[in-house]
Amino acid sequence: MTTTSRDALTRLWPLFGLRLATPRLIMRPLCDDDLAELVDLAVLGIHDAATMPFMQPWTDAPREELVENTLRHHWRSRAASVPGAWSVHFAVRSKGALMGTQEISGTDFAVTRTVGTGSWLGLAHQGQGLGTEMRCAVVDFAFDHLKAIRAESAAFEDNPASLAVSAKVGYVPNGDRVVQRRPGEAAVDQRLLVTPATFRKPAWSVQVAGLDACRGSFGL
Ligand SMILES: CC(C)(COP(=O)(O)OP(=O)(O)OC[C@H]1O[C@@H](n2cnc3c(N)ncnc32)[C@H](O)[C@@H]1OP(=O)(O)O)[C@@H](O)C(=O)NCCC(=O)NCCS
């Protein structure tokens, strides 16, 4: 999708016009033009094969399945997002290059004022503070622009990077549960919660463009 066709679609699908900016990152809802680059990043690797940070162990799939599943997942979730149960996957770019994706979701948001998040970065882009920056961006966006009052997340107890990001952003533990993440493998899923009172807002504020046209997509 060229910029021109994104612009053309934005007229019909206003979410494509949303844009978040942080000191190092530009985040826009994933469009088809991002998908080949995203799949390439996923194929290059997101985590050590010995671990599994995701609730659905999608990165265990062989390459061909991983490619197809990743495309299907993004087409499906974009198409399934409705004002009462929305989900936006941002393509996260630094200096034009795709780093990974940051999701934000909400159900009955106008009433619950609660968002959830999920994210990943290509292995080469981890450990440079980008995960913290993109999570701060969507939490700041949720609290300051969508007027959310809670942002929830979760990570397995053996995912120190994700737990460290949550702690740095101001999340506090919010209970845990045991789930099966791979066939026959139990894991403790640590739930986390941040509110405007605990949010450790960075020195910068997220810069938001294009929200007025797509407020309806967030159930507002
Ligand atoms: C989770 C993820 C998005 C975090 O992004 P990131 O850019 O690597 O994170 P940051 O660099 O902003 O911060 C990582 C923090 O974790 C800490 N960390 C990383 N590995 C750690 C370890 N083994 N033990 C303790 N702390 C660790 C880092 O020290 C850093 O904290 P610091 O800045 O206080 O030093 C990224 O690592 C990732 O994509 N992981 C694989 C997919 C994943 O786990 N997704 C989340 C599923 S819940």
The ligand as an SDF file (V2000), in Angstrom:
LIG
                    3D

 48 50  0  0  0  0  0  0  0  0999 V2000
    9.0600   -7.7030   26.0010 C   0  0  0  0  0  0  0  0  0  0  0  0
    9.6870   -6.7610   24.9930 C   0  0  0  0  0  0  0  0  0  0  0  0
    8.5940   -6.1130   24.1260 C   0  0  0  0  0  0  0  0  0  0  0  0
   10.4160   -5.6680   25.7820 C   0  0  0  0  0  0  0  0  0  0  0  0
   11.0200   -4.7650   24.8770 O   0  0  0  0  0  0  0  0  0  0  0  0
   12.5460   -4.2940   25.0590 P   0  0  0  0  0  0  0  0  0  0  0  0
   12.7710   -3.1720   24.1160 O   0  0  0  0  0  0  0  0  0  0  0  0
   13.4070   -5.4770   24.9460 O   0  0  0  0  0  0  0  0  0  0  0  0
   12.4900   -3.7570   26.5540 O   0  0  0  0  0  0  0  0  0  0  0  0
   13.3080   -2.5300   27.1670 P   0  0  0  0  0  0  0  0  0  0  0  0
   14.6740   -2.4700   26.5710 O   0  0  0  0  0  0  0  0  0  0  0  0
   12.4520   -1.3090   27.0790 O   0  0  0  0  0  0  0  0  0  0  0  0
   13.3640   -2.9620   28.6920 O   0  0  0  0  0  0  0  0  0  0  0  0
   13.6860   -4.2850   28.9940 C   0  0  0  0  0  0  0  0  0  0  0  0
   13.9850   -4.3340   30.4690 C   0  0  0  0  0  0  0  0  0  0  0  0
   14.0160   -5.7020   30.8120 O   0  0  0  0  0  0  0  0  0  0  0  0
   15.1870   -5.9410   31.5140 C   0  0  0  0  0  0  0  0  0  0  0  0
   15.5620   -7.3160   31.2680 N   0  0  0  0  0  0  0  0  0  0  0  0
   15.7340   -7.9200   30.0790 C   0  0  0  0  0  0  0  0  0  0  0  0
   16.1080   -9.1890   30.2590 N   0  0  0  0  0  0  0  0  0  0  0  0
   16.1570   -9.3770   31.5910 C   0  0  0  0  0  0  0  0  0  0  0  0
   16.4920  -10.4820   32.4310 C   0  0  0  0  0  0  0  0  0  0  0  0
   16.8270  -11.6570   31.8950 N   0  0  0  0  0  0  0  0  0  0  0  0
   16.3940  -10.3170   33.7590 N   0  0  0  0  0  0  0  0  0  0  0  0
   16.0510   -9.1410   34.2990 C   0  0  0  0  0  0  0  0  0  0  0  0
   15.7340   -8.0540   33.5620 N   0  0  0  0  0  0  0  0  0  0  0  0
   15.7910   -8.1790   32.2310 C   0  0  0  0  0  0  0  0  0  0  0  0
   16.1820   -4.9730   30.9560 C   0  0  0  0  0  0  0  0  0  0  0  0
   17.2590   -4.7910   31.8210 O   0  0  0  0  0  0  0  0  0  0  0  0
   15.3340   -3.7360   30.8080 C   0  0  0  0  0  0  0  0  0  0  0  0
   15.1860   -3.0420   32.0190 O   0  0  0  0  0  0  0  0  0  0  0  0
   16.1280   -1.7520   32.3670 P   0  0  0  0  0  0  0  0  0  0  0  0
   15.8890   -0.7470   31.2820 O   0  0  0  0  0  0  0  0  0  0  0  0
   15.6080   -1.3060   33.6880 O   0  0  0  0  0  0  0  0  0  0  0  0
   17.5210   -2.2430   32.3680 O   0  0  0  0  0  0  0  0  0  0  0  0
   10.7130   -7.4710   24.0770 C   0  0  0  0  0  0  0  0  0  0  0  0
   11.7730   -7.9450   24.8660 O   0  0  0  0  0  0  0  0  0  0  0  0
   10.1220   -8.6130   23.2910 C   0  0  0  0  0  0  0  0  0  0  0  0
    9.5950   -8.3910   22.2220 O   0  0  0  0  0  0  0  0  0  0  0  0
   10.2140   -9.8600   23.8210 N   0  0  0  0  0  0  0  0  0  0  0  0
    9.7100  -11.0360   23.1250 C   0  0  0  0  0  0  0  0  0  0  0  0
    8.2030  -11.0170   23.0030 C   0  0  0  0  0  0  0  0  0  0  0  0
    7.5300  -10.7800   24.3320 C   0  0  0  0  0  0  0  0  0  0  0  0
    7.9710  -11.2340   25.3740 O   0  0  0  0  0  0  0  0  0  0  0  0
    6.3960  -10.0450   24.2700 N   0  0  0  0  0  0  0  0  0  0  0  0
    5.6150   -9.7510   25.4640 C   0  0  0  0  0  0  0  0  0  0  0  0
    4.7370  -10.9100   25.7750 C   0  0  0  0  0  0  0  0  0  0  0  0
    3.9160  -10.6290   27.3370 S   0  0  0  0  0  0  0  0  0  0  0  0
  1  2  1  0
  2  3  1  0
  2  4  1  0
  2 36  1  0
  4  5  1  0
  5  6  1  0
  6  7  2  0
  6  8  1  0
  6  9  1  0
  9 10  1  0
 10 11  2  0
 10 12  1  0
 10 13  1  0
 13 14  1  0
 14 15  1  0
 15 16  1  0
 15 30  1  0
 16 17  1  0
 17 18  1  0
 17 28  1  0
 18 19  1  0
 18 27  1  0
 19 20  2  0
 20 21  1  0
 21 22  1  0
 21 27  2  0
 22 23  1  0
 22 24  2  0
 24 25  1  0
 25 26  2  0
 26 27  1  0
 28 29  1  0
 28 30  1  0
 30 31  1  0
 31 32  1  0
 32 33  2  0
 32 34  1  0
 32 35  1  0
 36 37  1  0
 36 38  1  0
 38 39  2  0
 38 40  1  0
 40 41  1  0
 41 42  1  0
 42 43  1  0
 43 44  2  0
 43 45  1  0
 45 46  1  0
 46 47  1  0
 47 48  1  0
M  END
$$$$
